[in-house]
Amino acid sequence: FNPGLVTDFVWRNFVVDPPEDTLIRKINYDENPFLSDTMLKVIEAAKRRDPDGFKHVYEGVPESDDDAAIIKLSWIE
């Protein structure tokens, strides 16, 4: 899944602080044996063009800033 923000309920409650006896298994595009060479090139291009966007879209890293926020979380971290 691609969580929108680090403050999202699912991210906070099932990734950052999961319930006891929960197994978290992160899987990603690089473990997909059926991914085409074309798609791998698209992913590599995205990684070069926009590293932060790449991390969010292709690695599932949530964004720290909400575009609607007046004070960005990254400004105060």
N, CA, C and O atoms as a Tinker XYZ file with bonds, in Angstrom:
   308  protein
     1  N      0.845000   -1.176000    0.000000    73     2
     2  CA     0.000000    0.000000    0.000000    64     1     3
     3  C      0.882000    1.229000    0.000000    63     2     4     5
     4  O      2.034000    1.168000    0.430000    81     3
     5  N      0.364000    2.326000   -0.470000    73     3     6
     6  CA     1.106000    3.581000   -0.480000    64     5     7
     7  C      0.426000    4.563000    0.462000    63     6     8     9
     8  O     -0.513000    5.253000    0.064000    81     7
     9  N      0.884000    4.633000    1.698000    73     7    10
    10  CA     0.292000    5.582000    2.634000    64     9    11
    11  C      0.538000    7.003000    2.156000    63    10    12    13
    12  O      1.603000    7.319000    1.625000    81    11
    13  N     -0.454000    7.849000    2.351000    73    11    14
    14  CA    -0.312000    9.229000    1.908000    64    13    15
    15  C      0.669000   10.020000    2.751000    63    14    16    17
    16  O      1.586000   10.650000    2.225000    81    15
    17  N      0.473000    9.984000    4.059000    73    15    18
    18  CA     1.283000   10.797000    4.965000    64    17    19
    19  C      1.750000    9.976000    6.158000    63    18    20    21
    20  O      1.164000    8.943000    6.482000    81    19
    21  N      2.817000   10.448000    6.811000    73    19    22
    22  CA     3.306000    9.769000    8.012000    64    21    23
    23  C      2.290000    9.821000    9.144000    63    22    24    25
    24  O      2.404000    9.071000   10.113000    81    23
    25  N      1.316000   10.681000    9.034000    73    23    26
    26  CA     0.290000   10.807000   10.068000    64    25    27
    27  C     -0.929000    9.926000    9.809000    63    26    28    29
    28  O     -1.847000    9.906000   10.629000    81    27
    29  N     -0.966000    9.203000    8.700000    73    27    30
    30  CA    -2.114000    8.352000    8.366000    64    29    31
    31  C     -2.308000    7.250000    9.411000    63    30    32    33
    32  O     -1.341000    6.681000    9.919000    81    31
    33  N     -3.563000    6.964000    9.717000    73    31    34
    34  CA    -3.920000    5.980000   10.735000    64    33    35
    35  C     -3.278000    4.619000   10.485000    63    34    36    37
    36  O     -2.670000    4.041000   11.386000    81    35
    37  N     -3.413000    4.112000    9.274000    73    35    38
    38  CA    -2.902000    2.772000    8.979000    64    37    39
    39  C     -1.385000    2.728000    9.117000    63    38    40    41
    40  O     -0.846000    1.768000    9.667000    81    39
    41  N     -0.693000    3.746000    8.631000    73    39    42
    42  CA     0.766000    3.796000    8.743000    64    41    43
    43  C      1.189000    3.795000   10.213000    63    42    44    45
    44  O      2.051000    3.017000   10.620000    81    43
    45  N      0.575000    4.670000   10.995000    73    43    46
    46  CA     0.948000    4.784000   12.411000    64    45    47
    47  C      0.619000    3.523000   13.200000    63    46    48    49
    48  O      1.417000    3.095000   14.034000    81    47
    49  N     -0.535000    2.926000   12.952000    73    47    50
    50  CA    -1.014000    1.830000   13.789000    64    49    51
    51  C     -0.667000    0.425000   13.305000    63    50    52    53
    52  O     -0.832000   -0.543000   14.048000    81    51
    53  N     -0.190000    0.306000   12.073000    73    51    54
    54  CA     0.145000   -1.025000   11.584000    64    53    55
    55  C      1.569000   -1.142000   11.057000    63    54    56    57
    56  O      2.031000   -2.251000   10.788000    81    55
    57  N      2.275000   -0.026000   10.903000    73    55    58
    58  CA     3.666000   -0.074000   10.469000    64    57    59
    59  C      4.572000    0.461000   11.567000    63    58    60    61
    60  O      5.490000   -0.229000   12.008000    81    59
    61  N      4.318000    1.688000   12.011000    73    59    62
    62  CA     5.148000    2.309000   13.044000    64    61    63
    63  C      4.973000    1.599000   14.385000    63    62    64    65
    64  O      5.956000    1.287000   15.058000    81    63
    65  N      3.740000    1.348000   14.768000    73    63    66
    66  CA     3.442000    0.730000   16.062000    64    65    67
    67  C      2.386000   -0.367000   15.885000    63    66    68    69
    68  O      1.235000   -0.195000   16.287000    81    67
    69  N      2.781000   -1.489000   15.283000    73    67    70
    70  CA     1.794000   -2.548000   15.009000    64    69    71
    71  C      1.339000   -3.251000   16.289000    63    70    72    73
    72  O      2.039000   -3.228000   17.301000    81    71
    73  N      0.177000   -3.867000   16.235000    73    71    74
    74  CA    -0.287000   -4.650000   17.381000    64    73    75
    75  C      0.693000   -5.801000   17.675000    63    74    76    77
    76  O      1.418000   -6.258000   16.792000    81    75
    77  N      0.693000   -6.247000   18.917000    73    75    78
    78  CA     1.534000   -7.390000   19.274000    64    77    79
    79  C      1.150000   -8.593000   18.417000    63    78    80    81
    80  O      0.019000   -8.696000   17.941000    81    79
    81  N      2.094000   -9.489000   18.231000    73    79    82
    82  CA     1.881000  -10.714000   17.455000    64    81    83
    83  C      1.489000  -10.441000   16.005000    63    82    84    85
    84  O      0.774000  -11.229000   15.385000    81    83
    85  N      1.965000   -9.316000   15.474000    73    83    86
    86  CA     1.703000   -8.964000   14.081000    64    85    87
    87  C      2.993000   -9.106000   13.286000    63    86    88    89
    88  O      4.047000   -8.639000   13.716000    81    87
    89  N      2.913000   -9.737000   12.151000    73    87    90
    90  CA     4.058000   -9.872000   11.268000    64    89    91
    91  C      3.942000   -8.825000   10.169000    63    90    92    93
    92  O      2.943000   -8.774000    9.451000    81    91
    93  N      4.961000   -7.997000   10.042000    73    91    94
    94  CA     4.998000   -6.977000    8.992000    64    93    95
    95  C      6.001000   -7.451000    7.942000    63    94    96    97
    96  O      7.154000   -7.729000    8.269000    81    95
    97  N      5.578000   -7.542000    6.711000    73    95    98
    98  CA     6.443000   -7.981000    5.615000    64    97    99
    99  C      6.355000   -6.963000    4.494000    63    98   100   101
   100  O      5.348000   -6.879000    3.792000    81    99
   101  N      7.415000   -6.196000    4.337000    73    99   102
   102  CA     7.445000   -5.206000    3.266000    64   101   103
   103  C      7.929000   -5.896000    1.989000    63   102   104   105
   104  O      9.008000   -6.486000    1.952000    81   103
   105  N      7.115000   -5.808000    0.960000    73   103   106
   106  CA     7.513000   -6.315000   -0.351000    64   105   107
   107  C      7.422000   -5.164000   -1.338000    63   106   108   109
   108  O      6.675000   -4.208000   -1.131000    81   107
   109  N      8.182000   -5.268000   -2.398000    73   107   110
   110  CA     8.253000   -4.146000   -3.310000    64   109   111
   111  C      8.469000   -4.608000   -4.741000    63   110   112   113
   112  O      8.570000   -5.803000   -5.020000    81   111
   113  N      8.538000   -3.640000   -5.635000    73   111   114
   114  CA     8.673000   -3.935000   -7.062000    64   113   115
   115  C      9.920000   -4.757000   -7.353000    63   114   116   117
   116  O      9.914000   -5.581000   -8.267000    81   115
   117  N     10.988000   -4.547000   -6.594000    73   115   118
   118  CA    12.242000   -5.240000   -6.876000    64   117   119
   119  C     12.179000   -6.741000   -6.550000    63   118   120   121
   120  O     13.116000   -7.481000   -6.851000    81   119
   121  N     11.083000   -7.184000   -5.941000    73   119   122
   122  CA    10.882000   -8.609000   -5.674000    64   121   123
   123  C      9.888000   -9.235000   -6.657000    63   122   124   125
   124  O      9.529000  -10.404000   -6.519000    81   123
   125  N      9.453000   -8.470000   -7.632000    73   123   126
   126  CA     8.468000   -8.954000   -8.597000    64   125   127
   127  C      9.186000   -9.537000   -9.817000    63   126   128   129
   128  O      9.718000   -8.784000  -10.632000    81   127
   129  N      9.208000  -10.860000   -9.955000    73   127   130
   130  CA     9.924000  -11.466000  -11.078000    64   129   131
   131  C      9.231000  -11.244000  -12.429000    63   130   132   133
   132  O      9.817000  -11.522000  -13.475000    81   131
   133  N      8.010000  -10.754000  -12.413000    73   131   134
   134  CA     7.253000  -10.562000  -13.651000    64   133   135
   135  C      7.308000   -9.125000  -14.169000    63   134   136   137
   136  O      6.680000   -8.810000  -15.179000    81   135
   137  N      8.041000   -8.263000  -13.499000    73   135   138
   138  CA     8.138000   -6.864000  -13.909000    64   137   139
   139  C      8.939000   -6.768000  -15.208000    63   138   140   141
   140  O     10.031000   -7.325000  -15.320000    81   139
   141  N      8.392000   -6.069000  -16.165000    73   139   142
   142  CA     9.035000   -5.980000  -17.485000    64   141   143
   143  C     10.247000   -5.050000  -17.451000    63   142   144   145
   144  O     10.378000   -4.206000  -16.564000    81   143
   145  N     11.124000   -5.221000  -18.430000    73   143   146
   146  CA    12.282000   -4.333000  -18.570000    64   145   147
   147  C     11.832000   -2.897000  -18.800000    63   146   148   149
   148  O     12.462000   -1.957000  -18.317000    81   147
   149  N     10.743000   -2.733000  -19.538000    73   147   150
   150  CA    10.205000   -1.393000  -19.786000    64   149   151
   151  C      9.822000   -0.722000  -18.473000    63   150   152   153
   152  O     10.151000    0.443000  -18.248000    81   151
   153  N      9.134000   -1.450000  -17.614000    73   151   154
   154  CA     8.712000   -0.877000  -16.336000    64   153   155
   155  C      9.913000   -0.574000  -15.449000    63   154   156   157
   156  O      9.919000    0.436000  -14.745000    81   155
   157  N     10.925000   -1.427000  -15.471000    73   155   158
   158  CA    12.142000   -1.156000  -14.699000    64   157   159
   159  C     12.808000    0.134000  -15.171000    63   158   160   161
   160  O     13.339000    0.890000  -14.356000    81   159
   161  N     12.785000    0.392000  -16.479000    73   159   162
   162  CA    13.345000    1.639000  -17.018000    64   161   163
   163  C     12.520000    2.841000  -16.568000    63   162   164   165
   164  O     13.076000    3.890000  -16.245000    81   163
   165  N     11.202000    2.692000  -16.546000    73   163   166
   166  CA    10.318000    3.766000  -16.070000    64   165   167
   167  C     10.618000    4.074000  -14.605000    63   166   168   169
   168  O     10.689000    5.237000  -14.210000    81   167
   169  N     10.791000    3.034000  -13.812000    73   167   170
   170  CA    11.075000    3.208000  -12.383000    64   169   171
   171  C     12.426000    3.888000  -12.183000    63   170   172   173
   172  O     12.542000    4.799000  -11.364000    81   171
   173  N     13.444000    3.458000  -12.918000    73   171   174
   174  CA    14.769000    4.078000  -12.801000    64   173   175
   175  C     14.731000    5.547000  -13.215000    63   174   176   177
   176  O     15.389000    6.381000  -12.592000    81   175
   177  N     13.975000    5.870000  -14.249000    73   175   178
   178  CA    13.840000    7.265000  -14.681000    64   177   179
   179  C     13.155000    8.091000  -13.596000    63   178   180   181
   180  O     13.557000    9.225000  -13.335000    81   179
   181  N     12.136000    7.536000  -12.968000    73   179   182
   182  CA    11.443000    8.241000  -11.881000    64   181   183
   183  C     12.390000    8.474000  -10.710000    63   182   184   185
   184  O     12.347000    9.522000  -10.067000    81   183
   185  N     13.236000    7.504000  -10.441000    73   183   186
   186  CA    14.212000    7.619000   -9.344000    64   185   187
   187  C     15.185000    8.772000   -9.600000    63   186   188   189
   188  O     15.530000    9.505000   -8.674000    81   187
   189  N     15.624000    8.935000  -10.837000    73   187   190
   190  CA    16.542000   10.022000  -11.193000    64   189   191
   191  C     15.848000   11.381000  -11.180000    63   190   192   193
   192  O     16.393000   12.358000  -10.666000    81   191
   193  N     14.634000   11.441000  -11.753000    73   191   194
   194  CA    13.914000   12.710000  -11.888000    64   193   195
   195  C     13.412000   13.265000  -10.567000    63   194   196   197
   196  O     13.517000   14.465000  -10.311000    81   195
   197  N     12.865000   12.393000   -9.728000    73   195   198
   198  CA    12.194000   12.847000   -8.504000    64   197   199
   199  C     12.411000   11.816000   -7.395000    63   198   200   201
   200  O     11.545000   10.974000   -7.157000    81   199
   201  N     13.559000   11.876000   -6.717000    73   199   202
   202  CA    13.870000   10.871000   -5.701000    64   201   203
   203  C     12.810000   10.748000   -4.598000    63   202   204   205
   204  O     12.501000    9.637000   -4.167000    81   203
   205  N     12.257000   11.861000   -4.144000    73   203   206
   206  CA    11.233000   11.795000   -3.097000    64   205   207
   207  C      9.944000   11.175000   -3.624000    63   206   208   209
   208  O      9.325000   10.351000   -2.950000    81   207
   209  N      9.544000   11.570000   -4.821000    73   207   210
   210  CA     8.357000   10.987000   -5.438000    64   209   211
   211  C      8.542000    9.496000   -5.697000    63   210   212   213
   212  O      7.613000    8.708000   -5.516000    81   211
   213  N      9.743000    9.114000   -6.121000    73   211   214
   214  CA    10.068000    7.703000   -6.334000    64   213   215
   215  C      9.895000    6.903000   -5.046000    63   214   216   217
   216  O      9.291000    5.830000   -5.048000    81   215
   217  N     10.428000    7.432000   -3.951000    73   215   218
   218  CA    10.323000    6.725000   -2.666000    64   217   219
   219  C      8.863000    6.521000   -2.265000    63   218   220   221
   220  O      8.501000    5.476000   -1.724000    81   219
   221  N      8.037000    7.519000   -2.531000    73   219   222
   222  CA     6.619000    7.402000   -2.176000    64   221   223
   223  C      5.889000    6.416000   -3.097000    63   222   224   225
   224  O      5.200000    5.511000   -2.625000    81   223
   225  N      6.044000    6.598000   -4.388000    73   223   226
   226  CA     5.282000    5.799000   -5.357000    64   225   227
   227  C      5.784000    4.356000   -5.443000    63   226   228   229
   228  O      4.984000    3.420000   -5.433000    81   227
   229  N      7.095000    4.176000   -5.527000    73   227   230
   230  CA     7.630000    2.843000   -5.794000    64   229   231
   231  C      8.155000    2.108000   -4.568000    63   230   232   233
   232  O      8.320000    0.889000   -4.612000    81   231
   233  N      8.423000    2.819000   -3.471000    73   231   234
   234  CA     8.920000    2.147000   -2.270000    64   233   235
   235  C      7.941000    2.225000   -1.104000    63   234   236   237
   236  O      8.199000    1.665000   -0.039000    81   235
   237  N      6.825000    2.913000   -1.300000    73   235   238
   238  CA     5.797000    2.950000   -0.266000    64   237   239
   239  C      6.115000    3.815000    0.935000    63   238   240   241
   240  O      5.508000    3.652000    1.993000    81   239
   241  N      7.062000    4.737000    0.789000    73   239   242
   242  CA     7.410000    5.633000    1.892000    64   241   243
   243  C      6.383000    6.761000    1.935000    63   242   244   245
   244  O      6.169000    7.437000    0.929000    81   243
   245  N      5.745000    6.973000    3.084000    73   243   246
   246  CA     4.747000    8.046000    3.141000    64   245   247
   247  C      5.412000    9.416000    3.050000    63   246   248   249
   248  O      6.576000    9.585000    3.411000    81   247
   249  N      4.662000   10.368000    2.572000    73   247   250
   250  CA     5.161000   11.736000    2.511000    64   249   251
   251  C      5.031000   12.363000    3.892000    63   250   252   253
   252  O      4.115000   12.042000    4.649000    81   251
   253  N      5.952000   13.256000    4.208000    73   251   254
   254  CA     5.890000   13.886000    5.525000    64   253   255
   255  C      5.078000   15.173000    5.488000    63   254   256   257
   256  O      4.608000   15.639000    6.526000    81   255
   257  N      4.910000   15.746000    4.313000    73   255   258
   258  CA     4.204000   17.022000    4.211000    64   257   259
   259  C      2.873000   16.889000    3.484000    63   258   260   261
   260  O      2.760000   16.186000    2.480000    81   259
   261  N      1.879000   17.573000    4.007000    73   259   262
   262  CA     0.556000   17.655000    3.393000    64   261   263
   263  C      0.518000   18.954000    2.601000    63   262   264   265
   264  O      0.788000   20.019000    3.156000    81   263
   265  N      0.189000   18.887000    1.325000    73   263   266
   266  CA     0.159000   20.090000    0.489000    64   265   267
   267  C     -0.808000   21.141000    1.016000    63   266   268   269
   268  O     -0.636000   22.328000    0.740000    81   267
   269  N     -1.814000   20.728000    1.762000    73   267   270
   270  CA    -2.806000   21.666000    2.285000    64   269   271
   271  C     -2.363000   22.321000    3.594000    63   270   272   273
   272  O     -3.010000   23.256000    4.066000    81   271
   273  N     -1.275000   21.843000    4.176000    73   271   274
   274  CA    -0.831000   22.372000    5.469000    64   273   275
   275  C     -0.178000   23.741000    5.311000    63   274   276   277
   276  O      0.547000   23.987000    4.347000    81   275
   277  N     -0.438000   24.608000    6.248000    73   275   278
   278  CA     0.207000   25.922000    6.258000    64   277   279
   279  C      1.623000   25.794000    6.800000    63   278   280   281
   280  O      2.556000   26.387000    6.258000    81   279
   281  N      1.781000   25.028000    7.858000    73   279   282
   282  CA     3.099000   24.757000    8.421000    64   281   283
   283  C      3.417000   23.291000    8.129000    63   282   284   285
   284  O      2.735000   22.387000    8.612000    81   283
   285  N      4.444000   23.074000    7.346000    73   283   286
   286  CA     4.814000   21.722000    6.932000    64   285   287
   287  C      5.503000   20.978000    8.079000    63   286   288   289
   288  O      6.293000   21.560000    8.823000    81   287
   289  N      5.194000   19.688000    8.211000    73   287   290
   290  CA     5.809000   18.861000    9.240000    64   289   291
   291  C      7.327000   18.837000    9.096000    63   290   292   293
   292  O      8.043000   18.841000   10.097000    81   291
   293  N      7.821000   18.813000    7.871000    73   291   294
   294  CA     9.269000   18.763000    7.644000    64   293   295
   295  C      9.975000   20.032000    8.127000    63   294   296   297
   296  O     11.177000   20.005000    8.389000    81   295
   297  N      9.246000   21.135000    8.247000    73   295   298
   298  CA     9.845000   22.372000    8.741000    64   297   299
   299  C     10.147000   22.300000   10.234000    63   298   300   301
   300  O     11.064000   22.961000   10.721000    81   299
   301  N      9.367000   21.491000   10.958000    73   299   302
   302  CA     9.531000   21.465000   12.409000    64   301   303
   303  C     10.219000   20.200000   12.915000    63   302   304   305
   304  O     10.449000   20.065000   14.116000    81   303
   305  N     10.545000   19.284000   12.032000    73   303   306
   306  CA    11.221000   18.051000   12.456000    64   305   307
   307  C     12.676000   18.311000   12.719000    63   306   308
   308  O     13.411000   17.393000   13.086000    81   307
